[in-house]
């Protein structure tokens, strides 16, 4: 029997939050003979930077196209390296999977949520694909399971974004501001224009003339692309929350067919990507309890008494696990087929 060939992968930006989580997810995966090499655009001297994978020390190499050639798939978590990698992928003919959201607004680059629109991987030989925004992944799963069962007339979503959406600098700013305020010092503001500790921000970037921000338009457009529903009746607003990890979504739904709370719970309970919580007994679906978990947690379900067939759904999911790394790993296994087993 011929020996199994190793699956040759590479990761660029392994020090970014999404890169670290992806490395951990790949390390925990059941893939046999996984060969993962690490690259960084900042490396200038050989052996100047080390990391580890599956309890083995690894050298982080300089970003050179000839070293990436022949890789089955190259993951990128560094938005700064994305433009260079796109050129290298074309010149050296390797597949590039971007997790940095650098190409998410390019209609020529497939956005994939594993288990929902895998057909885009089968229709063509994909050379460049992208991981959607975490909010887009969560909402795509929600509509994918609810719309076939009940139909959808309208959806309005309030997305509470964690500071880890801004990588380590966002986490450090929330931590340092919290410590400063508790000690009576003035908080420093570098990442966010306004104080984020013990506060909520309606936006973190300049709105367009209609009041919308880029992230809001991007997330809504991504969900419609993923589901193949340009007419999806979705409105979305992103609120910056003073939490470290996990996206929290309050989703208002108007359904086309009759439903009740038991029916909604049954739909979620039947899907492994969701975890239905005992919301009548407590608030276990929260950023604090969900951080680091793999599923999308379903919290309080509420019927809207003023509108027929209208409900509120509370969802919480870790933006680095389910909202990034796990989707990338699951998509990669589908893309690579038998090689990924």
N, C-alpha and C positions, 0 to 999 in steps of 0.2 A: 504494500500500500504506500502510495506517495505521501510524503510528509505534507502537513497542512502549511500553506504559505501564510506568513504573518501579515496582518492588516497594518499597513504603513500609514500612520497619521502624524500630523504635526500641529502644534499649537503656538500661535503668535500672541503675545500679550498675556502670558500666564500669570503676571503679577496684578493684573486688573481684577476687580471683584468677580466679573463674569468668567474670566480666565481661570481663576482659582477654583471656582465652583465647578466649572467644566472638567478640570483636571481631576477633582475629587469624584465627580460622577463617572468619568471614564475609569478611574481606578476601582470604583465599586462595581463596575459592570461585569457581566459574565463572559465578556469577549475573551476568547482564547488566543494566546500568542499576540497580544496587542503590542505593537511597536509605536510608541509615542515619542517624538522628538520635540524639543522646545527651541523657540527662536524669539529674538527680541530686537527691535529696531535700534535700541540704545546700546547694544553690545558692540564694543570696538576691539577688545582684546580677547583672544581665545582663552577659555577657562576663567574668565573674570567674573562669571555669574553662574551659580549652581541652583538647582531645584531638586525635587525628588518626585518619584512616581512609583506607586506600589512598593514603598519601602526601599527603593533603590535611588541612589544619588544620580542625578542627570546634569549634564552640562547644557547651559542655555547658549545657543549659537547665534552668531550674527545673521541678519536677515539677507540671505543671498539666494537668488533664484535657482542656481544650479544645485544647491543643497535641498531645495524643495521639489525638484523634478523627480518624478517617479512616485511621489506620495499618492496614496489612494484618495486622501482628503486632507486639506489644510484648514484648520479652524482659526479664526481671527477674533480676538476680543479687544483689540486696541484700535480705536477710531483714527488715531494719528497714522497708523500703518496701513489703513485700508486702501488709500489711493495707490500706494506703491505696490501692494500685494495684488491689486487688480491688474496692473501692468505685468507683474512677474508671472501671474497665473496664465495670462495670454501668451507670453513669450516662452514659458517653460512647460506649458500644457499640464497644469495640475488643477484639480477641482478646489474651489475656495468656498468655504461656508463662513459667512460673516455674522458675528454676534454683536457687533458694535453699533448697529443701526445706521451705519454710514451709507448704505445703499437702499434703505427701505422705501425711499420715495421714488425709486427708479422702476417704472412699470415693466422694464425688460428683465428685472431680477426677481425670480420667484420668491414669494414669502410662503413659508410652509409651517403649518401646525400639524404635527404628527397625528395621524388617525383621522384627519378632517379633509385635507386637500392633497393627499399623497399622490394623486393622479398627475400633478404637475411634474413629479419626478419621473413618471413613466412615459409621458408624452414626448419628451425630448431629452437629449443628452445634456443634462444640466452641468455647466461648468462653474457657475457662480450662483449661489443662493443665499438667502438671508433669514435670520431669526427675527420674528416680529417683536414689537414692543411687548413687555409683559402684560399690559392691560389688554392688548389686542389678542394675546393668546388666551387669557381668561375669558374674555367676551366671546371669542370664537367657539370655545368649548360650550359656553352657556347657550348660545343660540343654536348650536349644532344639535343639542339634545332636546331643547324646548320647542323649537319651531316645528319639527315633524309631528310632535305630540299635540300641540295646541295652536299652532299658527302664531303669527306675530303682527299686530297692527301698529305697535309703537314701542320704542324703547328709549328711555332717558337714563343716562348713567353719570353718577358722580364718582370720580376716581380719586381716591386719596393716595397720593404718591409718597413713598418713603424717601428719606435723604440718600439712601444707597443708590438711587437712580443717578446720582452724581458721583458715583464711585467713592473711593476712600476720602476725597476732600469733603464730600457732603457729610459723611459719618463723623469725621473729625471736627467739622464746624458745629454740628449739633452737640457733640460731647463737650467741646471746649466752651461753647456758649452756656450750656447748662451749668457747668462747673463755675464759670465766671459769675453768673447771676446768683447762684446759691451762696457764693462767697462775697457778694456785694460789689463785684468788679463790673466794668463795662464790657459787654460782649463784642468781639471782633466780627466783622462781616466781610467775607471774601467771596464765598460761593453764592450766597443769597444776598440780594439787595437789602432785604429787611431781616430783622431778627427772626430766626426759625425756632429757637428753643422756646417752649411753652407758648407756641403761637401757631396760627394757620395762615397760609398765604393763598390768595385767590389766583395768583399766577407768578411765575418766576422769569418771564421774558416779556418783551414788549408785545402787546396784542396788535392784531391787524386792525384796519379801519372798522371792521364789524365787531371787534372785541374778542376775537378768537386768537388762541395761541397756536404755534406750530405743532406742539405735541398733541393738542386736541384734534386738530385737523388730520394729523398723521395717523393717530390711533383709529379714528373713525374710518378713514380711507383704507387702512390695513385690514380691518375686520371685513369690510365689503369685498376687498380683493380675495381674501382667504376663503370666504364663503361663496364667492362668485355671485354676489348679490349687490350690484351697484345701486339698486333701488331700496336697500335695507333701510327701514325707518328708524335710524339711530341718531340720537343727539348725545353729545358727550362733553363733560367739563372736568378738567383736571385741577385738583386742589393739592397744594403742597402741605403735607402733614409733618409734625415733629416726631416721627418714629424712624427707627433705624432701618428696619427691613419689613417687607411684605406690603403688597398693594391691597387696599380695602376698597370694595366697590359696592355702592348702594344703587341698585338697578330697579328702575320703575318700568313695569311691563304692562302693556295692554294686549291681551290675547284675543285671537279670533274665535276660539272655541271655548266652551264652558270648562272650567277647572275649579278645583278646590285645593286646599293646602295639602291634604293627603295625596292627591294626585301629583302635585309638584314634588313632594318628598319622595314619592315612589320613583319618579323619573331620575332624580339625583342619586338615590340609593342604588339604582341599577347600573350606574356608570362608575368604573373603577377610578377615573380621574377625579371624581368628586368624593368628598367625605361629608355625609349628612350629620350634623351635630344635634345634640339634644338642647336646642335653643330655648325651649320652654323651661328648662331647669337651670340655665346659666348662659354666660356669654363666652363660650369656649372658642368661638371663631373670632379671634382678634390677632393683631400683628404680633403681640407678645407670645401667644401660644402657638401660632402657626409658623413662625420663623424657623427655617431649617427643615420643614416638612415637605413632602412630595406632592400632596394632593391639593386640590382647590377645596377649601372648607366652606360649607354652606351653613350660614348662621340663621338669623331670624327671617322667616317668611311671614309676610303680612298681606292680608287682603285689603285693598284700597276701597273703603266703603262708599266713596263718592262716585266711582266709575265702575260700570259692569265689566267683569272679566279682567280687572286690573289688580296687579300684585306688586309688592316690593320684595326684592331678594337681596340678601346681604352675603357677599362673597369675600373671602380673604385667601390670598395665595402668596407664597414667598416668591419674590421677583427673581431670585438667583437660582432657585431649584426649578419649580414648575414653570416659572416665567422666563427661564433662559436655558440652563444647562440640560435639564431633562428633555426638553423639547428638541434641543440640538442633538443629543445622543440618540433619541428615538428616530429622529429624521435621518440621521446619518446611517443608522442600521437599515432603514428602508431604502435609502439611496444606494448603499453598497451591496445590498442583497445578500447572497450566500456568503460573501466574504466576511460579513459582520457577525456570523453565527459563532 
